Amino acid sequence: MESRIPIYKPIIGEKEKKYVNSCLNDSWISSKGKYIKKFEHEVGKYIGSDYCSSTSNGTTALHLALLALGIKKGDEVITTNFTYVASTNAILMVGAKPVFCDINESDLNINTELIEQKITSKTKAILVTNVYGFLVDYDAIHNICLKYNIKLIEDAAESFGALFKDKKSGTLADISTFSFFGNKTITTGEGGMVVCKQEKHLKKINQLKNQGNSFSKTYFHDILGYNYRMTNIQAAIGCAQVERIDQILELKREVNKYYRSNLSNKIIFLEKIKNSSPSYWMIPIIFPSIDQKILVEKELAKKNIETRPFFTPIDLLPFYNESKCLVAKNIYQKGLLLPSHPLLNNDELNLICLTINNTIK
């Protein structure tokens, strides 16, 4: 049987092991230790922000971002219906209502031309996800937020390292969030981060994630808080990952380039917007028909090549209200995520492309 080609796997090397062993040797394995501040600093230095706060995962980062902006019950947050469920769940977690907006066929991101018609007196924020590492038109989004005096949250879980007009993803909104799950561009195993424009938001997030602890009195809790802290071990892995980010991004660009050069012209790829550089976190492809997608999926599985379906539109899930986002509901059935990790070699890529091309010829 042919060896398995996974959808994703991180690059973990000797530096990650060295830093983790340092935590073990020093006994700093929980939410205190030198690597936590170092990781926050190194991420901030890389993306260009002074206000970074590490968290236990990407979902808690989103929850904290919404809390920091004062989003609450009765408020509305406009967001895409085509994303991983965590970003929309965070809206429900603060008691607000997600208002779904359809997507562009070209990049699967929120259609900025539809946002204004969704705005009401209850709209307090727009939550944008950079789907599969492709960036939204942030000029258009910023203009809308400025016009209506609403906040912008960037879910950058899938776009670490992406650029919009020379600004790094993670700095493109009032508050941005990252996920460092095992399949993300850089990983801490589990983990996340909130990136703020204002120091007051950072201060609030740091208190909320630490059980609402007082800054002036030990074991006193000023507000209701949460245990959303990252561990020193996670941060240690993250520090090593940030050191190799340029290598990871370059390898992922090469994977994307190979697929685009070697797959049939019947396959549709996402298109990046002007003045942007995606992270190519995942390589999504779209087929002309659902039947072709299903057939290719089965053939790749026979060769032990792992794939993933596109996100199920959020408004099709049983605990969300259905909306009229017809583009997302049509396109998700025809899409497939290909193995996208940076360690793919040419033999593996060639096998994937040959299988796909031979199946749809």
C-alpha positions in Angstrom: 0.0 0.0 0.0 1.3 3.5 -0.9 2.4 5.7 2.0 -0.2 8.1 3.2 -0.1 11.7 2.1 -1.8 13.8 4.8 -3.7 17.0 4.2 -1.3 18.8 6.6 1.6 18.3 8.9 3.9 20.9 10.6 7.6 21.2 10.4 8.9 20.3 13.8 12.6 20.2 14.3 15.4 20.2 16.8 14.9 23.9 17.8 11.3 23.1 18.9 12.5 20.2 20.9 15.3 22.2 22.5 12.9 24.9 23.6 10.4 22.5 25.0 13.1 20.6 26.9 14.2 23.9 28.4 10.7 24.3 29.9 10.8 20.8 31.2 14.3 21.2 32.7 13.3 24.5 34.3 9.9 23.1 35.5 8.1 26.1 33.8 5.4 24.1 32.0 2.2 26.0 32.7 1.1 29.6 32.0 4.2 31.3 33.4 7.7 31.2 31.9 10.1 33.1 29.7 8.7 31.8 26.4 5.2 33.3 26.7 6.4 36.9 26.6 9.1 36.0 24.1 6.5 34.4 21.8 4.2 37.4 22.1 7.1 39.7 21.3 8.4 37.7 18.4 4.9 37.5 16.8 4.5 41.2 17.3 7.8 42.0 15.8 7.1 39.9 12.8 3.7 41.4 12.0 4.3 44.9 13.2 2.4 45.2 16.5 3.2 46.2 20.1 0.0 44.7 21.5 -0.1 40.9 21.4 -1.7 38.6 23.9 -1.3 34.8 23.7 -4.3 32.5 24.4 -5.2 28.9 24.8 -6.6 28.6 21.2 -8.0 30.6 18.3 -11.6 30.4 19.6 -10.8 31.9 22.9 -8.8 34.6 21.1 -12.0 35.5 19.2 -14.1 35.5 22.3 -11.7 37.8 24.0 -11.6 40.1 21.0 -15.4 40.5 21.0 -15.4 41.1 24.8 -12.7 43.7 24.5 -14.7 45.6 22.0 -17.8 45.5 24.2 -19.9 43.4 21.9 -22.8 42.0 23.9 -26.4 40.6 23.9 -28.6 42.5 21.5 -25.7 43.6 19.2 -25.3 42.4 15.6 -22.1 41.4 14.0 -21.9 41.1 10.2 -19.8 38.1 9.1 -19.3 35.6 6.4 -21.3 32.4 6.4 -18.3 30.5 4.8 -15.8 30.0 7.5 -14.8 27.6 10.2 -17.6 27.5 12.8 -15.4 28.8 15.6 -15.5 32.4 14.4 -19.3 32.6 14.3 -19.6 30.6 17.6 -17.6 33.3 19.3 -20.4 35.8 18.3 -23.0 33.6 20.1 -20.7 33.2 23.1 -21.0 37.0 23.9 -24.8 36.9 23.2 -24.7 38.8 20.0 -26.4 37.9 16.7 -24.4 36.9 13.6 -25.7 38.5 10.4 -24.5 36.5 7.4 -23.2 38.0 4.2 -22.5 36.0 1.0 -19.1 35.5 -0.5 -17.2 36.1 -3.8 -16.8 33.1 -6.1 -13.2 34.2 -6.9 -11.7 34.1 -3.4 -14.5 32.7 -1.2 -14.2 35.7 1.1 -17.0 38.0 2.2 -18.5 40.1 -0.6 -17.8 43.6 0.5 -20.4 45.0 -1.9 -23.2 43.3 0.1 -22.2 44.5 3.6 -23.9 47.8 3.7 -27.4 46.4 3.0 -26.9 44.3 6.2 -26.2 47.2 8.5 -28.8 48.2 11.0 -28.9 50.3 14.2 -27.8 47.2 16.1 -24.7 46.6 14.0 -21.6 47.0 16.2 -18.9 45.1 14.3 -17.9 43.3 11.2 -16.0 40.0 11.7 -14.0 39.0 8.6 -12.2 35.7 8.1 -9.3 35.5 5.6 -10.6 32.2 4.2 -7.9 29.6 3.4 -5.2 32.4 3.7 -6.6 34.7 1.1 -7.2 38.3 2.2 -10.3 40.5 1.9 -10.4 43.9 0.4 -9.5 45.8 3.6 -9.7 49.2 1.9 -13.4 48.6 1.2 -14.1 47.2 4.7 -12.3 50.1 6.4 -14.4 52.6 4.5 -17.6 50.9 5.5 -16.5 50.7 9.2 -15.6 54.4 9.1 -18.8 55.5 7.5 -21.0 53.7 10.0 -18.7 53.9 13.0 -18.5 50.1 13.6 -15.6 48.0 14.7 -13.6 45.5 12.6 -12.4 42.2 13.8 -9.9 40.2 11.6 -10.0 36.4 12.0 -6.5 35.8 10.8 -6.4 32.1 11.9 -5.6 31.0 8.4 -3.5 33.9 7.1 -0.4 34.2 9.3 2.2 35.7 7.0 -0.2 37.1 4.4 0.1 40.7 3.2 -2.2 43.5 2.2 -0.4 46.5 0.8 2.7 45.6 2.7 0.8 45.3 6.0 0.8 41.9 7.7 -2.3 40.0 8.4 -3.0 40.4 12.0 -2.7 44.2 11.9 -5.6 44.9 9.5 -8.4 45.5 11.9 -9.2 47.1 15.3 -8.5 43.7 16.8 -7.2 40.6 15.0 -6.8 37.0 16.1 -4.6 34.0 15.2 -4.9 30.3 15.7 -1.8 28.1 16.2 -3.5 24.7 15.9 -1.4 21.9 14.6 -2.5 22.4 11.0 -1.8 26.2 10.9 1.0 27.9 9.1 2.9 28.1 12.4 1.8 26.0 15.3 2.0 25.7 19.1 -0.1 22.5 19.1 -3.1 24.4 20.4 -2.9 28.1 21.0 -4.0 31.5 19.7 -3.3 35.2 20.0 -5.1 38.5 20.1 -3.5 41.5 18.4 -4.8 45.0 19.3 -4.4 48.5 18.0 -5.0 50.0 21.4 -3.3 49.3 24.7 -6.6 49.5 26.6 -7.9 46.5 24.7 -4.7 44.6 25.4 -5.0 45.4 29.1 -8.6 44.2 29.2 -7.8 41.0 27.3 -4.9 40.2 29.6 -7.2 40.5 32.6 -10.1 38.5 31.1 -7.9 35.6 30.0 -6.4 35.3 33.5 -9.6 34.7 35.6 -10.2 38.4 35.9 -7.2 38.8 38.3 -6.6 42.2 39.7 -3.5 44.0 38.5 -2.8 45.4 42.0 -4.0 42.8 44.5 -2.9 39.2 44.6 -5.7 36.5 44.4 -8.3 39.2 44.0 -10.6 39.2 40.9 -12.0 42.5 39.8 -14.2 41.1 37.0 -15.5 37.8 35.8 -12.8 36.2 33.7 -11.7 33.0 32.0 -8.8 30.6 32.0 -7.7 31.3 28.4 -3.9 31.3 28.9 -1.3 29.7 26.8 1.3 27.5 28.4 5.0 28.0 28.4 5.5 24.8 26.5 3.1 25.9 23.8 4.9 29.3 23.6 8.3 27.5 23.4 7.2 25.6 20.3 5.8 28.9 18.9 9.1 30.7 19.3 10.9 28.1 17.3 8.1 28.2 14.6 8.4 32.0 14.2 12.1 31.6 13.6 11.3 29.4 10.5 8.3 31.3 9.2 10.0 32.6 6.1 11.0 29.1 5.2 7.5 27.8 5.7 5.9 30.5 3.6 8.3 30.0 0.8 7.7 26.2 0.7 4.0 26.8 0.7 4.3 29.2 -2.2 6.1 26.5 -4.1 3.4 23.9 -3.3 0.8 26.3 -4.6 2.8 27.1 -7.7 3.2 23.3 -8.5 -0.5 22.7 -8.3 -1.4 25.7 -10.5 1.2 24.7 -13.1 0.3 21.0 -13.2 -3.4 20.7 -12.8 -5.9 20.6 -15.6 -7.3 23.9 -16.8 -10.7 22.5 -15.8 -9.7 23.1 -12.2 -10.6 26.5 -10.7 -8.2 28.1 -8.2 -8.9 31.0 -5.9 -7.7 34.4 -7.1 -5.9 36.8 -4.8 -7.1 40.4 -4.7 -4.9 43.2 -5.9 -2.0 44.3 -3.7 -2.2 41.2 -1.6 -0.1 38.1 -1.0 -1.9 35.1 0.5 -0.4 32.7 3.0 -1.6 29.7 1.0 -2.5 28.0 4.2 -4.6 25.5 2.3 -4.9 24.9 -1.5 -8.6 24.9 -2.4 -9.7 23.8 -5.8 -13.2 24.0 -7.3 -14.6 21.6 -9.9 -17.1 22.3 -12.7 -19.5 19.9 -11.1 -20.3 18.1 -7.8 -20.0 14.7 -9.5 -16.5 15.4 -10.6 -15.5 16.6 -7.2 -16.9 13.4 -5.6 -15.1 11.2 -8.2 -11.8 12.8 -7.6 -12.2 12.7 -3.9 -12.7 8.9 -4.1 -9.8 8.3 -6.4 -7.4 10.3 -4.2 -8.6 8.3 -1.2 -7.9 5.0 -3.0 -4.2 6.2 -3.3 -4.2 7.1 0.4 -4.1 10.8 -0.3 -6.0 12.8 2.3 -8.3 15.6 1.3 -10.9 17.8 3.1 -14.2 19.2 1.9 -14.9 22.9 2.0 -16.4 24.5 5.1 -20.1 23.8 5.4 -21.8 27.2 5.3 -22.5 28.2 8.8 -26.2 29.0 8.1 -26.7 25.3 7.1 -25.8 24.2 10.6 -28.8 23.2 12.9 -28.2 25.9 15.5 -28.0 28.8 13.1 -30.8 30.4 11.1 -30.8 29.8 7.4 -30.0 32.8 5.2 -29.9 33.6 1.5 -26.2 33.2 0.9 -26.6 31.3 -2.3 -23.1 31.6 -3.7 -21.6 29.9 -0.6 -24.2 27.2 -0.6 -23.5 26.4 -4.2 -19.8 26.5 -4.3 -19.0 24.6 -1.1 -20.3 21.4 -2.7 -17.9 21.6 -5.6 -14.7 22.4 -3.6 -11.9 20.2 -2.2 -8.8 21.0 -0.1 -5.6 19.3 -1.3 -2.6 18.3 0.8 -1.0 21.7 1.5 1.8 21.2 4.0 5.2 22.6 3.3 7.0 19.2 3.4 5.3 17.8 0.2 7.9 16.6 -2.3 7.6 16.6 -6.1 6.8 12.9 -6.2 3.9 13.3 -3.9 2.7 16.4 -5.7 3.0 14.7 -9.1 1.0 11.7 -7.9 -1.8 14.0 -6.7 -1.9 16.0 -9.9 -1.8 12.9 -12.1 -4.6 11.3 -10.2 -6.8 14.4 -10.5 -6.0 15.0 -14.2 -6.6 11.4 -15.1 -9.9 11.3 -13.3 -11.5 14.4 -14.9 -10.0 14.1 -18.4 
